[in-house]
Amino acid sequence: MFIMNMTDRYRLLLLIELAGVSGGSIQVAEISRRRGIPTAYLAQLVADLSRRGIIAARRGPNGGVRLALDPGEVPVNDLFAAPAPADLASPALRRLQERLGAAWEEATSALTLQDLLRWERSAYRQPEYVI
């Protein structure tokens, strides 16, 4: 079972929220309230994602954050922190790490932020009943 670290989880939740705004912006405090992410933590993620050109942020009373790119142009595997290279003395552990890395790349390389948004929306979609 894969365990996602909290930073990656919060980063993805932030970006899913922004992808759902459809070109508009939203305040960090609102994302914090909706997703239960500490505002200070979100501010750090916003700064990082702004530097990387994935989101745009504007300060002030009418400010907020928005995606700088179309959700279909944001590859999921680019959204995770790069794993620190491990100095593994064991050939078995090196081989395991290589296989896990290859599986991760295969699982995420074709996915975009648009895919995550679609999955998020389909999970909350209410069935329509016609009588």
Chimera marker file (.cmm) of the C-alpha trace (Angstrom):
<marker_set name="trace">
<marker id="1" x="0.000" y="0.000" z="0.000" r="1" g="1" b="0" radius="0.5"/>
<marker id="2" x="1.311" y="3.425" z="-0.972" r="1" g="1" b="0" radius="0.5"/>
<marker id="3" x="1.271" y="6.078" z="1.759" r="1" g="1" b="0" radius="0.5"/>
<marker id="4" x="1.261" y="9.665" z="0.505" r="1" g="1" b="0" radius="0.5"/>
<marker id="5" x="3.013" y="12.170" z="2.748" r="1" g="1" b="0" radius="0.5"/>
<marker id="6" x="1.011" y="15.092" z="4.144" r="1" g="1" b="0" radius="0.5"/>
<marker id="7" x="2.742" y="17.735" z="2.026" r="1" g="1" b="0" radius="0.5"/>
<marker id="8" x="1.922" y="15.913" z="-1.212" r="1" g="1" b="0" radius="0.5"/>
<marker id="9" x="-1.648" y="15.304" z="-0.036" r="1" g="1" b="0" radius="0.5"/>
<marker id="10" x="-2.179" y="18.980" z="0.811" r="1" g="1" b="0" radius="0.5"/>
<marker id="11" x="-0.556" y="20.087" z="-2.457" r="1" g="1" b="0" radius="0.5"/>
<marker id="12" x="-2.936" y="17.908" z="-4.472" r="1" g="1" b="0" radius="0.5"/>
<marker id="13" x="-5.994" y="19.039" z="-2.497" r="1" g="1" b="0" radius="0.5"/>
<marker id="14" x="-5.015" y="22.672" z="-3.070" r="1" g="1" b="0" radius="0.5"/>
<marker id="15" x="-4.630" y="22.094" z="-6.798" r="1" g="1" b="0" radius="0.5"/>
<marker id="16" x="-7.885" y="20.136" z="-7.090" r="1" g="1" b="0" radius="0.5"/>
<marker id="17" x="-9.677" y="23.076" z="-5.438" r="1" g="1" b="0" radius="0.5"/>
<marker id="18" x="-8.058" y="25.521" z="-7.857" r="1" g="1" b="0" radius="0.5"/>
<marker id="19" x="-8.854" y="23.319" z="-10.856" r="1" g="1" b="0" radius="0.5"/>
<marker id="20" x="-12.501" y="23.314" z="-9.804" r="1" g="1" b="0" radius="0.5"/>
<marker id="21" x="-12.712" y="27.112" z="-9.785" r="1" g="1" b="0" radius="0.5"/>
<marker id="22" x="-12.732" y="27.178" z="-13.621" r="1" g="1" b="0" radius="0.5"/>
<marker id="23" x="-10.318" y="29.989" z="-14.374" r="1" g="1" b="0" radius="0.5"/>
<marker id="24" x="-11.224" y="32.152" z="-11.388" r="1" g="1" b="0" radius="0.5"/>
<marker id="25" x="-9.350" y="32.673" z="-8.175" r="1" g="1" b="0" radius="0.5"/>
<marker id="26" x="-10.091" y="31.751" z="-4.586" r="1" g="1" b="0" radius="0.5"/>
<marker id="27" x="-8.667" y="32.921" z="-1.287" r="1" g="1" b="0" radius="0.5"/>
<marker id="28" x="-6.304" y="30.651" z="0.626" r="1" g="1" b="0" radius="0.5"/>
<marker id="29" x="-8.474" y="30.988" z="3.747" r="1" g="1" b="0" radius="0.5"/>
<marker id="30" x="-11.432" y="29.533" z="1.835" r="1" g="1" b="0" radius="0.5"/>
<marker id="31" x="-9.395" y="26.551" z="0.654" r="1" g="1" b="0" radius="0.5"/>
<marker id="32" x="-8.207" y="26.077" z="4.232" r="1" g="1" b="0" radius="0.5"/>
<marker id="33" x="-11.800" y="26.036" z="5.470" r="1" g="1" b="0" radius="0.5"/>
<marker id="34" x="-13.048" y="23.673" z="2.756" r="1" g="1" b="0" radius="0.5"/>
<marker id="35" x="-10.209" y="21.161" z="2.965" r="1" g="1" b="0" radius="0.5"/>
<marker id="36" x="-9.111" y="21.469" z="6.586" r="1" g="1" b="0" radius="0.5"/>
<marker id="37" x="-5.570" y="22.446" z="5.691" r="1" g="1" b="0" radius="0.5"/>
<marker id="38" x="-3.762" y="24.895" z="7.990" r="1" g="1" b="0" radius="0.5"/>
<marker id="39" x="-3.535" y="28.328" z="6.338" r="1" g="1" b="0" radius="0.5"/>
<marker id="40" x="0.178" y="28.705" z="7.109" r="1" g="1" b="0" radius="0.5"/>
<marker id="41" x="0.863" y="25.340" z="5.439" r="1" g="1" b="0" radius="0.5"/>
<marker id="42" x="-1.138" y="26.414" z="2.388" r="1" g="1" b="0" radius="0.5"/>
<marker id="43" x="0.857" y="29.651" z="2.182" r="1" g="1" b="0" radius="0.5"/>
<marker id="44" x="4.078" y="27.628" z="1.908" r="1" g="1" b="0" radius="0.5"/>
<marker id="45" x="2.589" y="25.438" z="-0.821" r="1" g="1" b="0" radius="0.5"/>
<marker id="46" x="1.279" y="28.477" z="-2.693" r="1" g="1" b="0" radius="0.5"/>
<marker id="47" x="4.730" y="30.072" z="-2.618" r="1" g="1" b="0" radius="0.5"/>
<marker id="48" x="6.351" y="26.897" z="-3.965" r="1" g="1" b="0" radius="0.5"/>
<marker id="49" x="3.762" y="26.335" z="-6.687" r="1" g="1" b="0" radius="0.5"/>
<marker id="50" x="3.949" y="30.020" z="-7.694" r="1" g="1" b="0" radius="0.5"/>
<marker id="51" x="7.735" y="29.771" z="-8.108" r="1" g="1" b="0" radius="0.5"/>
<marker id="52" x="7.198" y="26.710" z="-10.280" r="1" g="1" b="0" radius="0.5"/>
<marker id="53" x="4.671" y="28.566" z="-12.477" r="1" g="1" b="0" radius="0.5"/>
<marker id="54" x="1.794" y="26.190" z="-11.713" r="1" g="1" b="0" radius="0.5"/>
<marker id="55" x="-0.346" y="28.745" z="-9.881" r="1" g="1" b="0" radius="0.5"/>
<marker id="56" x="-0.595" y="32.535" z="-9.766" r="1" g="1" b="0" radius="0.5"/>
<marker id="57" x="-1.180" y="34.394" z="-6.523" r="1" g="1" b="0" radius="0.5"/>
<marker id="58" x="-2.298" y="37.948" z="-5.894" r="1" g="1" b="0" radius="0.5"/>
<marker id="59" x="-2.219" y="39.587" z="-2.472" r="1" g="1" b="0" radius="0.5"/>
<marker id="60" x="-4.713" y="42.027" z="-1.061" r="1" g="1" b="0" radius="0.5"/>
<marker id="61" x="-8.443" y="42.219" z="-0.348" r="1" g="1" b="0" radius="0.5"/>
<marker id="62" x="-9.368" y="41.162" z="-3.885" r="1" g="1" b="0" radius="0.5"/>
<marker id="63" x="-6.495" y="38.727" z="-4.135" r="1" g="1" b="0" radius="0.5"/>
<marker id="64" x="-6.421" y="34.995" z="-4.213" r="1" g="1" b="0" radius="0.5"/>
<marker id="65" x="-4.819" y="32.091" z="-5.991" r="1" g="1" b="0" radius="0.5"/>
<marker id="66" x="-5.617" y="30.485" z="-9.315" r="1" g="1" b="0" radius="0.5"/>
<marker id="67" x="-4.128" y="27.942" z="-11.657" r="1" g="1" b="0" radius="0.5"/>
<marker id="68" x="-1.674" y="29.475" z="-14.103" r="1" g="1" b="0" radius="0.5"/>
<marker id="69" x="-2.057" y="26.489" z="-16.428" r="1" g="1" b="0" radius="0.5"/>
<marker id="70" x="-4.942" y="24.471" z="-17.787" r="1" g="1" b="0" radius="0.5"/>
<marker id="71" x="-5.575" y="21.442" z="-15.509" r="1" g="1" b="0" radius="0.5"/>
<marker id="72" x="-5.013" y="19.156" z="-18.504" r="1" g="1" b="0" radius="0.5"/>
<marker id="73" x="-1.479" y="20.550" z="-18.864" r="1" g="1" b="0" radius="0.5"/>
<marker id="74" x="-0.383" y="19.731" z="-15.308" r="1" g="1" b="0" radius="0.5"/>
<marker id="75" x="1.095" y="16.206" z="-15.062" r="1" g="1" b="0" radius="0.5"/>
<marker id="76" x="0.440" y="14.519" z="-11.722" r="1" g="1" b="0" radius="0.5"/>
<marker id="77" x="3.967" y="13.147" z="-11.423" r="1" g="1" b="0" radius="0.5"/>
<marker id="78" x="5.318" y="16.730" z="-11.549" r="1" g="1" b="0" radius="0.5"/>
<marker id="79" x="3.262" y="17.645" z="-8.478" r="1" g="1" b="0" radius="0.5"/>
<marker id="80" x="5.035" y="15.416" z="-6.010" r="1" g="1" b="0" radius="0.5"/>
<marker id="81" x="8.232" y="16.290" z="-4.213" r="1" g="1" b="0" radius="0.5"/>
<marker id="82" x="11.168" y="14.538" z="-5.790" r="1" g="1" b="0" radius="0.5"/>
<marker id="83" x="12.253" y="11.643" z="-3.590" r="1" g="1" b="0" radius="0.5"/>
<marker id="84" x="15.619" y="12.059" z="-1.988" r="1" g="1" b="0" radius="0.5"/>
<marker id="85" x="18.139" y="9.655" z="-3.488" r="1" g="1" b="0" radius="0.5"/>
<marker id="86" x="18.917" y="6.915" z="-1.056" r="1" g="1" b="0" radius="0.5"/>
<marker id="87" x="22.372" y="5.525" z="-0.538" r="1" g="1" b="0" radius="0.5"/>
<marker id="88" x="21.331" y="1.921" z="-0.232" r="1" g="1" b="0" radius="0.5"/>
<marker id="89" x="24.145" y="-0.470" z="0.512" r="1" g="1" b="0" radius="0.5"/>
<marker id="90" x="21.931" y="-3.475" z="-0.147" r="1" g="1" b="0" radius="0.5"/>
<marker id="91" x="21.545" y="-4.596" z="-3.779" r="1" g="1" b="0" radius="0.5"/>
<marker id="92" x="18.112" y="-5.990" z="-2.874" r="1" g="1" b="0" radius="0.5"/>
<marker id="93" x="16.928" y="-2.627" z="-1.527" r="1" g="1" b="0" radius="0.5"/>
<marker id="94" x="18.354" y="-0.778" z="-4.539" r="1" g="1" b="0" radius="0.5"/>
<marker id="95" x="16.479" y="-3.123" z="-6.852" r="1" g="1" b="0" radius="0.5"/>
<marker id="96" x="13.280" y="-2.688" z="-4.850" r="1" g="1" b="0" radius="0.5"/>
<marker id="97" x="13.624" y="1.097" z="-4.993" r="1" g="1" b="0" radius="0.5"/>
<marker id="98" x="14.159" y="0.966" z="-8.766" r="1" g="1" b="0" radius="0.5"/>
<marker id="99" x="11.047" y="-1.165" z="-9.237" r="1" g="1" b="0" radius="0.5"/>
<marker id="100" x="8.936" y="1.072" z="-7.010" r="1" g="1" b="0" radius="0.5"/>
<marker id="101" x="10.147" y="4.142" z="-8.902" r="1" g="1" b="0" radius="0.5"/>
<marker id="102" x="9.299" y="2.549" z="-12.243" r="1" g="1" b="0" radius="0.5"/>
<marker id="103" x="5.835" y="1.538" z="-11.005" r="1" g="1" b="0" radius="0.5"/>
<marker id="104" x="5.236" y="5.068" z="-9.681" r="1" g="1" b="0" radius="0.5"/>
<marker id="105" x="6.282" y="6.603" z="-13.000" r="1" g="1" b="0" radius="0.5"/>
<marker id="106" x="4.007" y="4.242" z="-14.910" r="1" g="1" b="0" radius="0.5"/>
<marker id="107" x="1.047" y="4.926" z="-12.614" r="1" g="1" b="0" radius="0.5"/>
<marker id="108" x="1.332" y="8.729" z="-12.724" r="1" g="1" b="0" radius="0.5"/>
<marker id="109" x="2.927" y="9.638" z="-16.055" r="1" g="1" b="0" radius="0.5"/>
<marker id="110" x="-0.311" y="9.699" z="-18.053" r="1" g="1" b="0" radius="0.5"/>
<marker id="111" x="-2.394" y="11.422" z="-15.363" r="1" g="1" b="0" radius="0.5"/>
<marker id="112" x="-3.053" y="15.149" z="-15.201" r="1" g="1" b="0" radius="0.5"/>
<marker id="113" x="-4.684" y="17.441" z="-12.696" r="1" g="1" b="0" radius="0.5"/>
<marker id="114" x="-7.778" y="17.308" z="-14.930" r="1" g="1" b="0" radius="0.5"/>
<marker id="115" x="-8.028" y="13.555" z="-14.249" r="1" g="1" b="0" radius="0.5"/>
<marker id="116" x="-7.896" y="14.151" z="-10.489" r="1" g="1" b="0" radius="0.5"/>
<marker id="117" x="-10.604" y="16.813" z="-10.737" r="1" g="1" b="0" radius="0.5"/>
<marker id="118" x="-12.809" y="14.459" z="-12.758" r="1" g="1" b="0" radius="0.5"/>
<marker id="119" x="-12.352" y="11.702" z="-10.160" r="1" g="1" b="0" radius="0.5"/>
<marker id="120" x="-13.125" y="14.164" z="-7.361" r="1" g="1" b="0" radius="0.5"/>
<marker id="121" x="-16.299" y="15.369" z="-9.029" r="1" g="1" b="0" radius="0.5"/>
<marker id="122" x="-17.511" y="11.870" z="-9.908" r="1" g="1" b="0" radius="0.5"/>
<marker id="123" x="-17.164" y="10.802" z="-6.260" r="1" g="1" b="0" radius="0.5"/>
<marker id="124" x="-19.537" y="13.577" z="-5.160" r="1" g="1" b="0" radius="0.5"/>
<marker id="125" x="-21.957" y="13.440" z="-8.067" r="1" g="1" b="0" radius="0.5"/>
<marker id="126" x="-25.465" y="12.676" z="-6.969" r="1" g="1" b="0" radius="0.5"/>
<marker id="127" x="-27.395" y="10.194" z="-9.064" r="1" g="1" b="0" radius="0.5"/>
<marker id="128" x="-30.294" y="11.670" z="-10.991" r="1" g="1" b="0" radius="0.5"/>
<marker id="129" x="-33.616" y="9.923" z="-10.641" r="1" g="1" b="0" radius="0.5"/>
<marker id="130" x="-36.457" y="10.461" z="-13.051" r="1" g="1" b="0" radius="0.5"/>
<marker id="131" x="-39.855" y="9.190" z="-12.062" r="1" g="1" b="0" radius="0.5"/>
<link id1="1" id2="2" r="1" g="1" b="0" radius="0.2"/>
<link id1="2" id2="3" r="1" g="1" b="0" radius="0.2"/>
<link id1="3" id2="4" r="1" g="1" b="0" radius="0.2"/>
<link id1="4" id2="5" r="1" g="1" b="0" radius="0.2"/>
<link id1="5" id2="6" r="1" g="1" b="0" radius="0.2"/>
<link id1="6" id2="7" r="1" g="1" b="0" radius="0.2"/>
<link id1="7" id2="8" r="1" g="1" b="0" radius="0.2"/>
<link id1="8" id2="9" r="1" g="1" b="0" radius="0.2"/>
<link id1="9" id2="10" r="1" g="1" b="0" radius="0.2"/>
<link id1="10" id2="11" r="1" g="1" b="0" radius="0.2"/>
<link id1="11" id2="12" r="1" g="1" b="0" radius="0.2"/>
<link id1="12" id2="13" r="1" g="1" b="0" radius="0.2"/>
<link id1="13" id2="14" r="1" g="1" b="0" radius="0.2"/>
<link id1="14" id2="15" r="1" g="1" b="0" radius="0.2"/>
<link id1="15" id2="16" r="1" g="1" b="0" radius="0.2"/>
<link id1="16" id2="17" r="1" g="1" b="0" radius="0.2"/>
<link id1="17" id2="18" r="1" g="1" b="0" radius="0.2"/>
<link id1="18" id2="19" r="1" g="1" b="0" radius="0.2"/>
<link id1="19" id2="20" r="1" g="1" b="0" radius="0.2"/>
<link id1="20" id2="21" r="1" g="1" b="0" radius="0.2"/>
<link id1="21" id2="22" r="1" g="1" b="0" radius="0.2"/>
<link id1="22" id2="23" r="1" g="1" b="0" radius="0.2"/>
<link id1="23" id2="24" r="1" g="1" b="0" radius="0.2"/>
<link id1="24" id2="25" r="1" g="1" b="0" radius="0.2"/>
<link id1="25" id2="26" r="1" g="1" b="0" radius="0.2"/>
<link id1="26" id2="27" r="1" g="1" b="0" radius="0.2"/>
<link id1="27" id2="28" r="1" g="1" b="0" radius="0.2"/>
<link id1="28" id2="29" r="1" g="1" b="0" radius="0.2"/>
<link id1="29" id2="30" r="1" g="1" b="0" radius="0.2"/>
<link id1="30" id2="31" r="1" g="1" b="0" radius="0.2"/>
<link id1="31" id2="32" r="1" g="1" b="0" radius="0.2"/>
<link id1="32" id2="33" r="1" g="1" b="0" radius="0.2"/>
<link id1="33" id2="34" r="1" g="1" b="0" radius="0.2"/>
<link id1="34" id2="35" r="1" g="1" b="0" radius="0.2"/>
<link id1="35" id2="36" r="1" g="1" b="0" radius="0.2"/>
<link id1="36" id2="37" r="1" g="1" b="0" radius="0.2"/>
<link id1="37" id2="38" r="1" g="1" b="0" radius="0.2"/>
<link id1="38" id2="39" r="1" g="1" b="0" radius="0.2"/>
<link id1="39" id2="40" r="1" g="1" b="0" radius="0.2"/>
<link id1="40" id2="41" r="1" g="1" b="0" radius="0.2"/>
<link id1="41" id2="42" r="1" g="1" b="0" radius="0.2"/>
<link id1="42" id2="43" r="1" g="1" b="0" radius="0.2"/>
<link id1="43" id2="44" r="1" g="1" b="0" radius="0.2"/>
<link id1="44" id2="45" r="1" g="1" b="0" radius="0.2"/>
<link id1="45" id2="46" r="1" g="1" b="0" radius="0.2"/>
<link id1="46" id2="47" r="1" g="1" b="0" radius="0.2"/>
<link id1="47" id2="48" r="1" g="1" b="0" radius="0.2"/>
<link id1="48" id2="49" r="1" g="1" b="0" radius="0.2"/>
<link id1="49" id2="50" r="1" g="1" b="0" radius="0.2"/>
<link id1="50" id2="51" r="1" g="1" b="0" radius="0.2"/>
<link id1="51" id2="52" r="1" g="1" b="0" radius="0.2"/>
<link id1="52" id2="53" r="1" g="1" b="0" radius="0.2"/>
<link id1="53" id2="54" r="1" g="1" b="0" radius="0.2"/>
<link id1="54" id2="55" r="1" g="1" b="0" radius="0.2"/>
<link id1="55" id2="56" r="1" g="1" b="0" radius="0.2"/>
<link id1="56" id2="57" r="1" g="1" b="0" radius="0.2"/>
<link id1="57" id2="58" r="1" g="1" b="0" radius="0.2"/>
<link id1="58" id2="59" r="1" g="1" b="0" radius="0.2"/>
<link id1="59" id2="60" r="1" g="1" b="0" radius="0.2"/>
<link id1="60" id2="61" r="1" g="1" b="0" radius="0.2"/>
<link id1="61" id2="62" r="1" g="1" b="0" radius="0.2"/>
<link id1="62" id2="63" r="1" g="1" b="0" radius="0.2"/>
<link id1="63" id2="64" r="1" g="1" b="0" radius="0.2"/>
<link id1="64" id2="65" r="1" g="1" b="0" radius="0.2"/>
<link id1="65" id2="66" r="1" g="1" b="0" radius="0.2"/>
<link id1="66" id2="67" r="1" g="1" b="0" radius="0.2"/>
<link id1="67" id2="68" r="1" g="1" b="0" radius="0.2"/>
<link id1="68" id2="69" r="1" g="1" b="0" radius="0.2"/>
<link id1="69" id2="70" r="1" g="1" b="0" radius="0.2"/>
<link id1="70" id2="71" r="1" g="1" b="0" radius="0.2"/>
<link id1="71" id2="72" r="1" g="1" b="0" radius="0.2"/>
<link id1="72" id2="73" r="1" g="1" b="0" radius="0.2"/>
<link id1="73" id2="74" r="1" g="1" b="0" radius="0.2"/>
<link id1="74" id2="75" r="1" g="1" b="0" radius="0.2"/>
<link id1="75" id2="76" r="1" g="1" b="0" radius="0.2"/>
<link id1="76" id2="77" r="1" g="1" b="0" radius="0.2"/>
<link id1="77" id2="78" r="1" g="1" b="0" radius="0.2"/>
<link id1="78" id2="79" r="1" g="1" b="0" radius="0.2"/>
<link id1="79" id2="80" r="1" g="1" b="0" radius="0.2"/>
<link id1="80" id2="81" r="1" g="1" b="0" radius="0.2"/>
<link id1="81" id2="82" r="1" g="1" b="0" radius="0.2"/>
<link id1="82" id2="83" r="1" g="1" b="0" radius="0.2"/>
<link id1="83" id2="84" r="1" g="1" b="0" radius="0.2"/>
<link id1="84" id2="85" r="1" g="1" b="0" radius="0.2"/>
<link id1="85" id2="86" r="1" g="1" b="0" radius="0.2"/>
<link id1="86" id2="87" r="1" g="1" b="0" radius="0.2"/>
<link id1="87" id2="88" r="1" g="1" b="0" radius="0.2"/>
<link id1="88" id2="89" r="1" g="1" b="0" radius="0.2"/>
<link id1="89" id2="90" r="1" g="1" b="0" radius="0.2"/>
<link id1="90" id2="91" r="1" g="1" b="0" radius="0.2"/>
<link id1="91" id2="92" r="1" g="1" b="0" radius="0.2"/>
<link id1="92" id2="93" r="1" g="1" b="0" radius="0.2"/>
<link id1="93" id2="94" r="1" g="1" b="0" radius="0.2"/>
<link id1="94" id2="95" r="1" g="1" b="0" radius="0.2"/>
<link id1="95" id2="96" r="1" g="1" b="0" radius="0.2"/>
<link id1="96" id2="97" r="1" g="1" b="0" radius="0.2"/>
<link id1="97" id2="98" r="1" g="1" b="0" radius="0.2"/>
<link id1="98" id2="99" r="1" g="1" b="0" radius="0.2"/>
<link id1="99" id2="100" r="1" g="1" b="0" radius="0.2"/>
<link id1="100" id2="101" r="1" g="1" b="0" radius="0.2"/>
<link id1="101" id2="102" r="1" g="1" b="0" radius="0.2"/>
<link id1="102" id2="103" r="1" g="1" b="0" radius="0.2"/>
<link id1="103" id2="104" r="1" g="1" b="0" radius="0.2"/>
<link id1="104" id2="105" r="1" g="1" b="0" radius="0.2"/>
<link id1="105" id2="106" r="1" g="1" b="0" radius="0.2"/>
<link id1="106" id2="107" r="1" g="1" b="0" radius="0.2"/>
<link id1="107" id2="108" r="1" g="1" b="0" radius="0.2"/>
<link id1="108" id2="109" r="1" g="1" b="0" radius="0.2"/>
<link id1="109" id2="110" r="1" g="1" b="0" radius="0.2"/>
<link id1="110" id2="111" r="1" g="1" b="0" radius="0.2"/>
<link id1="111" id2="112" r="1" g="1" b="0" radius="0.2"/>
<link id1="112" id2="113" r="1" g="1" b="0" radius="0.2"/>
<link id1="113" id2="114" r="1" g="1" b="0" radius="0.2"/>
<link id1="114" id2="115" r="1" g="1" b="0" radius="0.2"/>
<link id1="115" id2="116" r="1" g="1" b="0" radius="0.2"/>
<link id1="116" id2="117" r="1" g="1" b="0" radius="0.2"/>
<link id1="117" id2="118" r="1" g="1" b="0" radius="0.2"/>
<link id1="118" id2="119" r="1" g="1" b="0" radius="0.2"/>
<link id1="119" id2="120" r="1" g="1" b="0" radius="0.2"/>
<link id1="120" id2="121" r="1" g="1" b="0" radius="0.2"/>
<link id1="121" id2="122" r="1" g="1" b="0" radius="0.2"/>
<link id1="122" id2="123" r="1" g="1" b="0" radius="0.2"/>
<link id1="123" id2="124" r="1" g="1" b="0" radius="0.2"/>
<link id1="124" id2="125" r="1" g="1" b="0" radius="0.2"/>
<link id1="125" id2="126" r="1" g="1" b="0" radius="0.2"/>
<link id1="126" id2="127" r="1" g="1" b="0" radius="0.2"/>
<link id1="127" id2="128" r="1" g="1" b="0" radius="0.2"/>
<link id1="128" id2="129" r="1" g="1" b="0" radius="0.2"/>
<link id1="129" id2="130" r="1" g="1" b="0" radius="0.2"/>
<link id1="130" id2="131" r="1" g="1" b="0" radius="0.2"/>
</marker_set>
